[in-house]
Amino acid sequence: MAETGLVFLPQAVVGHLISTVELAKSLLEKQPCLSITVLLMHLHIPSNESATTPVTSYVQSIAASNPRIRFIDLPLVDFPFENNQNPSTFLSLFMEKHKSHVKEALKRILSSSSSPPKRISAFVIDFFATTMIDIGKELGIPTYAYCTSGAIFLALLLYLPTLHVKVPCEFKDLQGEVEVPGILPLPPLAMPDPMMNKKSDGYDWFVYQGGRLRETDGLIVNTFAELEPTTLKSIANGECLPDHHPTPPVYPVGPLLALDKKSQDPETSQLMEWLDQQPHSSVVFLCFGSMGFFSVPQLKEMALGLERSGHRFLWSLRCPSSTDTDIKEVLPDGFLDRTKGRGLVLQSWAPQVDILEHAAVGGFVSHCGWNSSLESIWFGVPMLAWPLYSEQKLNAFQLVRDYGLAVELSLDYEKDGWVSAEELEKGVRCLMGESEEGQKVRKRAEEMAEASKKAVAPGGSSFSTLELLAEKFML
Ligand SMILES: O=c1ccn([C@@H]2O[C@H](COP(=O)(O)OP(=O)(O)O[C@H]3O[C@H](CO)[C@@H](O)[C@H](O)[C@H]3O)[C@@H](O)[C@H]2O)c(=O)[nH]1
């Protein structure tokens, strides 16, 4: 019998790669006869040097501890990111540039002289890599898309080609709300940034990706049925596609999280010791994903807001320019002295999972990237939603309005999403339970933490879906 392998193609960004590898690990746990090859694309963004994340060491450690996961580096393509380029356009064209390399890699795997011969039972692509469906079709390999964001974003993407026709004007000029099946009516401002300018090529790429997802053999989503029941039902019922076009089966398999990446370095140990000394649930953690940066004026304003809130804090602060910026020059005069003992500012990659797991952490000011949101949910830490880019405003809206897991922060969109010190102070106080609203969010976070763990435990909704999927991949 041929050895059964799966081939995964994640997007070349950390939030997508880690999530994809976690999916691979979970499938292997369910089905010991599978093996997985991950094709790695490499992205170089010179202006974001300071966003360097431990991707390389992560990949190395996964490869060392999981012999059934193999990584193949695809050849580098000469396609640098231009600073003013639309990220969705860049990522879509970056995929196009990799097409021939991906096809070659798949063909090599299929023709490798291993005995027994290889069979690729599924090609699992990033949901923003739909151009690769062509290769799956050409080589006769069933192709699945993996959505590293939530069902709400998947629903919006699937529905976007329909919405494009239904709403002829720009979404921001729409009188009223945007109606998407399975989602609460959306204020136009909650639409993902790339969808806010219909004349941009970035928008066209979103319509393209959304339109092609229906050609896949299945849609795997990093969410769980208890978190997004209505949205998942709407997708499965075909409500997000026009004219009852059959929707590929939907597989909610989350939360898939890299929980075992405990950091051992001395900086982390010091940080953990500091957290150990703080009272239970007293520290606000601020962290904004792999590429969340703020302007210097906004950083100063944040510092003021944090100081005035009176709460303890742990702030992962990344400057836009470079890692060697002296934070004393960025922060207001005397800030570090005045907050000594009750606040800690980090300038490096934060061990986020370890921090969220710590009992001293009582709130998370987050950009609402999907992985961060799921991690927060898992550890029962309520959020204060400070979305920055991509689909984060959509996630924030849903976390606040539908799931009740986050406190709303008032962002001034006329001023590029500016948050004043007053608003941050108010938000942090509420998050830390100083108001009834905050208390409600805290309670809800505890309940959802339990539900998230049940979902991936034996017999849970995502556990069963993963079993089903792993079995399907063996047929
Ligand atoms: O200092 C840091 C910063 C991040 N992380 C980790 O890095 C991941 C970040 O993922 P996520 O919260 O999803 O943010 P992004 O890196 O910004 O992810 C991109 O991918 C996500 C999944 O598709 C989208 O939801 C986001 O909008 C998009 O920006 C999480 O696991 C964090 O724990 C750290 O450990 N330390």
The ligand as a MOL file (V3000), in Angstrom:
LIG
                    3D

  0  0  0     0  0            999 V3000
M  V30 BEGIN CTAB
M  V30 COUNTS 36 38 0 0 0
M  V30 BEGIN ATOM
M  V30 1 O 5.5650 39.2420 21.0080 0
M  V30 2 C 4.8650 38.3250 20.5480 0
M  V30 3 C 3.9220 38.5310 19.5220 0
M  V30 4 C 3.1750 37.4650 19.0720 0
M  V30 5 N 3.3510 36.2270 19.6050 0
M  V30 6 C 2.5820 35.0780 19.0820 0
M  V30 7 O 2.4400 35.2240 17.6810 0
M  V30 8 C 1.1380 34.8410 17.2700 0
M  V30 9 C 0.4870 36.0470 16.6170 0
M  V30 10 O -0.6400 35.6370 15.9220 0
M  V30 11 P -1.9270 36.5530 15.7410 0
M  V30 12 O -2.4480 36.9850 17.0230 0
M  V30 13 O -2.8950 35.7960 14.8920 0
M  V30 14 O -1.4060 37.8550 15.0650 0
M  V30 15 P -0.6260 38.1610 13.6860 0
M  V30 16 O 0.7360 37.6720 13.7610 0
M  V30 17 O -0.8220 39.5970 13.4740 0
M  V30 18 O -1.4470 37.2900 12.6030 0
M  V30 19 C -1.8920 37.4430 11.2690 0
M  V30 20 O -2.6080 36.2290 11.0460 0
M  V30 21 C -3.7710 36.0410 11.8490 0
M  V30 22 C -4.3550 34.6740 11.5360 0
M  V30 23 O -4.7910 34.5900 10.2060 0
M  V30 24 C -4.7640 37.1670 11.5960 0
M  V30 25 O -5.8970 37.0190 12.4260 0
M  V30 26 C -4.0690 38.5020 11.8660 0
M  V30 27 O -4.9650 39.5760 11.6060 0
M  V30 28 C -2.8360 38.6320 11.0220 0
M  V30 29 O -2.1700 39.8580 11.2750 0
M  V30 30 C 0.4120 34.3740 18.5200 0
M  V30 31 O 0.5030 32.9790 18.5980 0
M  V30 32 C 1.1930 35.0080 19.6770 0
M  V30 33 O 1.1860 34.2270 20.8430 0
M  V30 34 C 4.2460 36.0220 20.6260 0
M  V30 35 O 4.3830 34.9030 21.1240 0
M  V30 36 N 4.9730 37.0740 21.0670 0
M  V30 END ATOM
M  V30 BEGIN BOND
M  V30 1 2 1 2
M  V30 2 1 2 3
M  V30 3 1 2 36
M  V30 4 2 3 4
M  V30 5 1 4 5
M  V30 6 1 5 6
M  V30 7 1 5 34
M  V30 8 1 6 7
M  V30 9 1 6 32
M  V30 10 1 7 8
M  V30 11 1 8 9
M  V30 12 1 8 30
M  V30 13 1 9 10
M  V30 14 1 10 11
M  V30 15 2 11 12
M  V30 16 1 11 13
M  V30 17 1 11 14
M  V30 18 1 14 15
M  V30 19 2 15 16
M  V30 20 1 15 17
M  V30 21 1 15 18
M  V30 22 1 18 19
M  V30 23 1 19 20
M  V30 24 1 19 28
M  V30 25 1 20 21
M  V30 26 1 21 22
M  V30 27 1 21 24
M  V30 28 1 22 23
M  V30 29 1 24 25
M  V30 30 1 24 26
M  V30 31 1 26 27
M  V30 32 1 26 28
M  V30 33 1 28 29
M  V30 34 1 30 31
M  V30 35 1 30 32
M  V30 36 1 32 33
M  V30 37 2 34 35
M  V30 38 1 34 36
M  V30 END BOND
M  V30 END CTAB
M  END
